[in-house]
C-alpha cells in the first residue's frame, strides 16, 4: 500500500476485499453472469489468475488484460447511461461522474455533472471550471430533475498522490451506481463494484482530495452525493452490465491471446508494459497473419487518436470557462471540431483494419436513421462549406428503423461524404436523397457543378480517374490523393465497411445524372428474415 496519506482507489478495493465479501471483480469470469441471473448484485471474488498452469502471467500480460477489461467496462457503462438516463424534455442534471485523469464517458447532452481529477501540472494551465448549478443547495433526490446541467469540473491532483497513477470512473445516477478502477496493487489490475459501501468509500477518498486542494467545493460535491446516493442495485441491471462487459471481452479474446504471445516473444515484460500503445495494435495484427502494413496502420491510427483525444479534452475544458473572449472561444471551437473529425477518420480507418479485406460479422441493432441523419447534417454541411461546396438533404418526415451500428454508421457516412467532397470542384452542389426501396432504405448521393451539370468520376478507386489527379494505392486499405494530400479508405474497404454494417455501397455512372453513389440499409422488419 502507498505511503501517501490518502488511499488510492486500488487501496480501497484491497481493504474492501477484506471487509466485504463479494463486492468486486479483478478479472472477468463466466460466474459473473450466473450470479447476476441468480439475483445477486455482487460480483464475487475468484482466482485472480486467468492463466492457469505452472507459469504465472507476467506484468505485461496482466497490464494488457487489465486494459482490455477497463475498456470493456467503460463501453458497458456507456451503454447503461445511454439506455437508462431520462434526458428527453429536460435540461437538468441526471447524475454525476468522477473520473481521472481524463473524461471517459461521452455525454453530448450534458446531463451528467462531470468532475475530472487531473495531475496538478496538467490542471494548472486550465484553471478550475468549478461552476455547479446554484440549485444544488435545494431539496433532496426528488428535486434532482430541477437541477441545471453542470459544467465539467477540473480538480487538481498533487504529483505525489497515487491517484495520479490510476484511471478511474465513479458514476452515480438515479438508476445505478458503479465504480471502475484501473491501477496497481503490487500488480496491474482492473476492478469494479456495484456495492454501495465500496462506492461510498471511493467517494470519500475523492472528496478528501477536493477538501485538500479546494475545500470550499467539498460541500457542493457532498450535495451531489446526497442527491444521487448509491442504492442496492436491481440484479437485472448488473446482469445487463455483465452481458455488455463479457460480450466486449469475448470479441477481443483471440486478439488478446495473440498479443500476449507477440509481446513476450520480442520484449521483456517491463519493456512490453511501456510499449503497450503501439504494441497493442501491432500484436492484434498477428491474429490473422495480416500484412505488416495493416498492422502498422493500426498502430499509427492508435497513436494519432490518443494525443488528439487529449487535445480535444483540454479544449473542451477551456470552452467551459466564462472569462474567455469570443474570438478565443471561436478558435477553440475550431480546434475541437478538427480534432473530432480526425479522431473519427482514424477511428474508421482503425475499424477497417480490424475488419480486414474480407467482410466480417459485426453486431447490429435497430437504428433511428432519421435522427442520425438530422443530427449529422449540420456537421456534414460545415464539412462541405470548408471546401466551398453546398450539401443538401431530402428526407421523408417519417422513416422506419434500419438495422446497423449507429456510431459506426455515422462515421462511415462522414467518411463517405468527406471522400466525396474532397474530389469535387469548388462551388459544386452535393445532394443526399433518402427514400424507401422495397425492404431497404436508400441513401443516394448526386453531385452537380456550379452550372448544374452532372459530375462524373467523383469517387476514385485508387487507380485514378481520367482528367483528374490520380490517387495512389497505399497497401490494402488506403488511397492517397497527392494533389490534396488527402488520405482515405480505398473503395474496396469502404464497401467492406458498409457490408459489415448490414448494408451495401454501389457506385454507378448514369446518363444525364453523372456518377450516383447509393447506400442501401436493411429495414428493422427485415432482421428476422
Secondary structure by P-SEA (a helix, b strand, c coil): ccccccccaaaaaaaaaaccccccccccccaaaaaaaaccccccccccccccccccccaaaaaaaaaaaaaaaaaaaaaaaaccccccccccccbbbbbcccccccccccccbbbbbccccccccccccccccccccccccccccccccccbbbbbbccccccccccbbbbbccccccccccccccccbbbbbccaaaaaaaaaaaaaaaaaccccaaaaaaaaaaacccccccaaaaaaaaaaaaaaaaacaaaaaaaaaaaaacccaaaaaaacaaaaaaaaaacccccaaaaaaaaaaaaaaaaaaaaaaaaaaaaacccccaaaaaaaaaaaaaaaaaaaaaaaaaaaaaaccbbbbccccccaaaaaaaaaaaaaaaaaaaacbbbbbbbccccccccccaaaaaaaaaaaaaaaaaaccccbbbbbbbbbcccbbbbbbbbbcccccccccccccccccccccbbbbccccccccccccbbbbcaaaaaaaaaaacbbbbbbbbccccbbbbbbbbccccccc
